[in-house]
Structures are given as C-alpha cells and as structure tokens.
Amino acid sequence: MRIAAIIRKEFLQVRRDRSMMAILFVVPIVQLLILGYIISAEVKNIQTVICDLDQTPVSRQVIERIRNSGYFNVRYFEREENRLADYLDSGRTTVAVVLPRDFAKHLTNNQPVDIQVLMDGQDSNTSSIALGYIAGILESFMTDQLGAQLAASAAGPHVHLITPSIRVWFNENLRNSDYMVPGIVVFLLTLVTSLVSAMGLVREREIGTLDQLLVAPVKKHQLLIGKIIPFAVLGFIEVSVALLFAKLFYQIPIVGSLGLFFLFTAVYLFTTLGIGLAVSASARTQQQAMYLTLFLLMFFLLMSGFLFPIENMPVAMRYLSKINPMSYLILVVREIFIKGATLHHLYTQGVVLLGSGMLIFTFATLRFQSRMK
C-alpha cells in the first residue's frame, strides 16, 4: 500500500507538471518527426559543374547519366576548363567534371579515356561518397557502351559480359528510414527516461518534499521502488507511442516479435533509470541534473553506432564502444525490426544489457541511499 501510494503521487505529480508532460510526449514526437528526415547516411543533391569539351552525343549521354542519377544537382555548365576553380573556391559547387576533347572518338576506338573529376575536400565523407557515385556511373556507362559495340561486331554473339544478379535481403527497397528510425526510438527512450527520472528526483529535493518522504513511515527501498516504477511505466508508454508513430508515419516494417522488443526495453530501462538515479544523487538542482544527464548521453550517442559506424572508429574507440549499452540495444532493435531476429540470435546482446543494467542500477541505488542518510 505504501509503494502504491508513492506511485500514485508520482503519476499525479507528472500529470500536473506541464513541462514534464512536454518532455515525455511532445518533444519525442517532434524529434522523431524531424530526425527521421534529416539524419541520413545518404548524400544527395551534390552541387555539380560539368565542362564538356567534346560536345558530342556520347558526351551528352554521360551528362544525362549524371543528372538522372538522383545524387548530383548539375547546376552549371562551363566551356572553359580554367574557370572551374572559381566554382569550387566560391563554394557554389562541390564537384566539377571535365569530359575531354575526342572523348567519343577514343571511346569508339577502344582507347583509354581520362575523365577529370575535381572535388571540394572540406567534407571528406561527402567527397568520398560523391567520388564513388561518379565512378559507378562512369563504369555503368562504359559497360553499356562496350556491350553495344560487341553486339554490333561479328564477335558479339559469342561474347557475353558478366551481369551481376543482385538481391537485397531484409531492407529490399534500401530505405534509409528503415535503418535510422529504430535507432532514433532507442535514442529517445534513453534521453527521456534518464532525463525525466533525474530531474523528477532532484525536483523533490528542491521543493522539500523529499525530506518529508524521508521522515514518513516508509522504508528506503519502498520509497525507491515507488519512485522508479512510474518512470519505468512512462518509459514503456513513451516507446509505445514512438513505435506507433514510426509504424504509421514512416511505414517501418516490424518483422520480428514486439514481445521480444519490449523484453529488451525492460532490461535496458535498468540502465537508463540507473543513470537518472545516479545523476539525481549527485546533482543539487534540476539544471545541474539536466546538464550532467546530457553530458553522459552525448557519450552514449556518439559511441553507439547510431550516427557513425563503429567499424569506422579508431581501435581504442571501438573497444570503448563495447561498454556502451545503447550500442547493443540499437543493434537489437534493428535486428528485430528489419531481420526478425529471435532471442537465439540476440542472446549475447541480452546478456550484456542485463549485466550492464544491473551494474549501473546497483551502483545508482547505493549512491542514492547513501545520499538519503
């Protein structure tokens, strides 16, 4: 009964706090709506200038391939090669492509052709991806040209080019949102539950109600359970709303078991609520709690593989990411949503999440109880 009374008090307090309600429901939906669109590993609309020195139907075919690829925004055409530097220096374009004179002639005679590609290397990631796009477009064009020449020659019927047969598993349409939105759901779950639990407990200390609870006929473990359970329930409500929004708005296919997803969510809540509990034991004001929580979450986010692939990190950072629970849950949620993975496939991640959650929550509980003495 005592624990139930504390739980009821917490829910009433959250319901009457408009700022808390906004953090729980309004902010996550807005973030899910915005982040699902703007966070993308794809590179599109690359500003491009093309200098066609050949001016032949073949060179124009190459230009059309580049324009219709969907990756390049060919805004400028230049006839003088020495003026391309101005486009890159001024930032008007990121890529400059030069089709040389006698391009079509060399191609027809099966002679080597050098196509110059100039890149603005300020953003090395975008430049590398753009270079890969250009190489793929040119390779595809050359293959088509070679196939046409062979078909027209006497040897054509006896020569067969290799044509790859490509089949994409799991995310057949290669939609970026199918990969990113599950990670956003995990990020919002981590942010909201840890931040709300930390600020809620510190708020009790600020307004003096925590001291009243300490002198009430309630044991410390009952007080702790009564204050943690509401935040856990709110975490489940939060992730359910985010899940429904992702399904209806982004049409995310959830191939795997929702029961397994919520099981891993429950295990992960020991970590996020433990963080909130530990922060509340160290902070004296809600502002301190917010800053400390966001500082910890920045590490969780950057080392989770959500924004940057862990495989691309330096070796030391890769080892450091192995102690980040968020990276394991992001992997789990993506595997469940996209691949339909079962507990048999996710056993290792589950053990790590359970172990880290118990460790963090135990430390936070001991820390909180020591501060209540």
N, C-alpha and C positions, 0 to 999 in steps of 0.2 A: 504493500500500500504506500509506503514512504517513497519507494522508487517511482511508482506510478504518479504520485503527486508531483514529484520533481519533473517527470517527463511532461506532464500536463502543463506545468508552469512554463517550461521551456518552449513548448509549442505556442502557448498564448503570447509569450514574450516576442517570439519571432513574428507571429501574425500581426502584432501591433507595431512592430518596427518596420516602417516603410522602406528604409534604406536596406535593411536585411532582406526584405522580400524582393527588392530590385536586384540585389546581388544574386539571389537564388534563382530567379526566373527570367527577369528582363535581360540582364547583362548576358547570360549564357546564350539565349536565343539570338540576340543581336550579334554576338561574337561568332556563333555557328553560321549565321547567315553571311557575315562578311568574310570570315576566314575561309569558309568553304570555297569562295570565289577567288580571293586574292592570293592564297597560299598555293602555289603550284610550282612543280619542278620543270614544267614545260616553258620553252622560250618561243614566243610568237611575236609577230609584228616587228621584226627586226628591220630598222630603217636602213635602206639599201640604195646605193647609186650604182648604175651599170654604164660602163663605157664600151660601146660596141664599135670596134674599129673595122669590123668585117662587113657589116651591113648587108648580110645575105639572108635568104630564107632559113638556112640552117642555124645561123646565129640567133635569129629571132625565135626559133623554136626553143633554143636553150633559155632565152629570156622568159618565154611563156612558161616553161617548166618551173623556173624560179618563182615567178609571180603567182602561179597557181598552186604552189606547194602548201600555202597557208602559213608559212613561217616567216616569209620575207615581205616587207612592205616596200616595193620598188617605187620610190617617190621621185627619183631624179634619174635623168639620162644625160650623159655627158659625151661629147665628141672628142674632147682633148684630154689625153691621159694625164698631163701635168697639172690639171686642175682638180684632180681627185683628192689631193692632200687637204684642200680647203674644206671639203665636206667633212672629213674626219676631224680636222683641227677645230672646226666650229661646233662639232657635236651634232650636226644635222643628220649624219648617218653613222652607223656602226660598222657597216660592211661596204666595201667597194669591189666590184667585179670587173675585170678587164678581159674582153673577148678579143684576141689578137687578129691582125690582118691575115688574110689567107686561112682563116680558121676552117671554113668549109672545104677549101681545096686540100689542106693537109689531112682532114678527116676522111675525105673521099679516097685519097691515095694511101690511106692507112699509115700516115706519117705521124710521128709524135707531135702533140699539141700541148703547149703550155698556156694555161689559163691563170692569170694573176688574180689573187684574192687578197685584199688588204683589210685588216681588222683593227678596230679600236680595242686595245687590250686592257683598258681600265678595269672592266669587269671580265676577269679571266674565265669565269664559268660560262657566261653568255657567249663569249668569243669562241670557246672550245666547242660548245654545242652548235653554234652557227656554222663553224667550220665543218663539223660532222654532217650537218644538213646539206651544205653546198657539195661536199664530197659525194654524198649519197645521190643527190640529184644528178650530178655530172656522170657518175658511174652508171646510173639507170639510163641516162640518155645515150651514153656510149654503147651500152649493151644493146639498146634498141636499134641504134644505127648499124652496129655490126650484124645483128640478126637480119636486118633489111638487106644489107649487102650480100650476105651469104645466100639469102633466099633468091636473090636476083642472079646469082652466079651459077655456073654449071655444077659446082660442088655443093650448092645449097642443100639439095635434098639428102645429101649424105653426111651433113654436118649438123650436129644437134648441140645447142647451147644448154648449159646447166640452168635449170629454172628451179629455184628453191620452193618447196611446198611448206608454207608457214601456217602453223596452227597455234593460236594463243589459248592457253588454259586459264580458267578461273575468271580473269577480267578480259573477256573476249573483245570488248569494244575499246579497251585501253583507256577507260575514262579515269582522268586524274582524281575526280571527286571520290570515286570508289576507294581509292588508296588513302587520300588525305583526310576525309571526314571521320573515319573511325579513330584516327589519331587525335583529331580535334575533340571528339567526345571524351577521350581519356584525359586530354589536357584540361578541359572544362571541369571534369569530375575532380581532378587533382586540385585545381585552383579554388573552386567553390567550397568544397568540403574542408580543406585545410584552412582557408581564409576565414570562413564563417565560424568554424569551431574556435579558432584562435581569438578572433575579435569578440565572439559571444562570451567567452570565459573572462577575457580581460574587462569587458564592459561590466560584468558582475562586480569585479574588484573596484572599478572606477566609481560606480554609483553606490557602493557599500553593501549590496545585497549578499555578496559572497561571505562577508563577515557574519551576517545574520544566519546564513545557512550553516556556517561552521559551529555556531553556538546552539543550533537546533538539535533536537534529539534524532539526528541522522548520522549513521556511521560514514566514514570517509569513502569506503568502497561503494556504498549506496548512493552517495552524492555523485561520485564519479560516473557510475553506471547511468544514473538518471540524467546526467548532463550529456553523456556521449550518445546514448541511444537516439535522441531526437535528431542529432546531426547525421547519424547513420541513415535514419529513415529519410531525411531530407535529401541525402546523397542518392538514395535509390530513386526518389521521386525526380530529382534533377536529371539523372542519367536516363530515366524512362522518357521524360519529356524530350530530351536531346535525341534519343533514339527514334522516337516517333517523328520528330521534325526531320531528322536525316532521311528517314524512310519515305515520308510523304513529299518533302520538298526536293531532295536530291536523288530520290529513287534509288537509294543504296540497297543492293541485294543482300539480304541477310541469309546466307546459305546454311549456316550452322545453327546450333541449338542456343536459344535465348536463355534457357535454364543454365547452361554452362557459362554463358556470358555473365549472368547475374551472380553465379557462384564465384567467378574470378573477381567480380566487382566487390563482393562482400569481403573477400580475402584482402583485396587492395585497400579497402577502407581502413583496415588496421594501420596501414602506413600513413594515409592522409590525415586521419583523425589523430594519430600519434604525433604527427608533425604539428598540428594545431594545438594539441595539448602541451607539447614541449615548448612551443612559442609562447603560449599563454602563461606558462610558469616562469618565463624569462622576461617578458615584456610587462611594463607598468601601465602603459596607455594603449588605446586602440591604434593610434598612429604608429607606435613602435611595433605593435603586433603585425600591422599591415606591411610595413617596410621589411621586417625580418622574414615574414612569410614569402613575400615576393622575391626576396634575395635567394631564399632556398629554392623556390620554384624556378628561378632563372637557371640554376644549375640543372635541375631536373629536366627542364625543357631542352636546353642546349645539348645535354648528354644523352638524350633519349632516342635519337634517330628520327625524331619527328620532322625537324627542319633540315637536318644534314645527315646523310647516310653514315652510320657508324664505321663502315668499311673504309670511308674516305678520311677518317680521323688519324692523327699520329698514333703510333703504337701505344704510348703511355695513356693517351686519352681513351683509346679503345678498352684498355684494362679498367680505367676509371669508370667507364660507362657500365661495366658489369655489376657495379654496386648500386646502380640506379634502378629502383623498382619500376619507375614509369616506363622505361625502355622495354621491360618484359611484358607489361600489360598492353602496350601499343602493339607489340608483336602478336600477342594472344588475340586481341580484338580483331586485328586484320586477318589473322588466320581463320578465326571463327566466321567473320562476315563474308570474306571473299572465297576461302577454300572449303569452308565447312569442316574445319578440323575438329577432332574429338579430344577427349581427355587423354587418350592414349598418346596422341601426338604432342600434347601440351603439358605432359606430366612434369618435365624438368622446370618449365617456367612456373608452374603451380607451386612446386617445392620452394623455389627461390622466393616467390612472392609471399608465401606463408612464413618462411623463415625470416625474411627481412621485416615483414609486418609485425611479427611477434617481438622481434628485437627492438624495433623502433617504438612500438606501443608500450612495451615493458619499461624501457628507459624513460619514456614520457610520463608514465604513471608514477614511477618512483620519484621523478623530478617534481611532478605536480604535488604529490603527497608531502614531500619534504618542504615545499613552499607553504603548505597549509598548516604547518606546525606553529 
